[in-house]
Amino acid sequence: MSSNWTNATAPIKSISKPTGVPSLNTPSLWYYPRDGVIYSGFAGTNSSFGDAPQLPPQSMWSFKPHGSGAGNWNEVLSSTATVWSSIVRLFDGLQAWGSDHAWYLGGYASPQTYEQNSASIYARTSQ
């Protein structure tokens, strides 16, 4: 920011997400400095927003800020990508990023993070 601010004076700008961008509680956000984008959508629990929040399908999205309080969303991996057949959405893991890589270590899976029943979650994560 170019000037001092307080919580009371900070300008807040809200932008909407396009259809398909998942709303998740405590999502994992990774910044990729080479392209100036933020990745999201692959970790977190179902959102508590709305009257009947549902867990969105696994997908990965990028957001490229414009610097004016807005930006562009882009779907990087759709919910139908074959990679999701071998990956379970996790929650509460440790994350780190740097250079051209990002890591998500640990975490847990539950019916709030993964669409299938809990028996298939534990079978897939214990392999």
Secondary structure as UniProt FT lines:
FT   TURN            7..9
FT   TURN            19..20
FT   STRAND          24..25
FT   STRAND          30..32
FT   TURN            33..36
FT   STRAND          37..40
FT   STRAND          45..46
FT   STRAND          60..65
FT   STRAND          71..77
FT   TURN            79..80
FT   HELIX           82..86
FT   STRAND          90..91
FT   STRAND          94..98
FT   TURN            99..100
FT   STRAND          101..105
FT   TURN            111..113
FT   HELIX           118..125
//
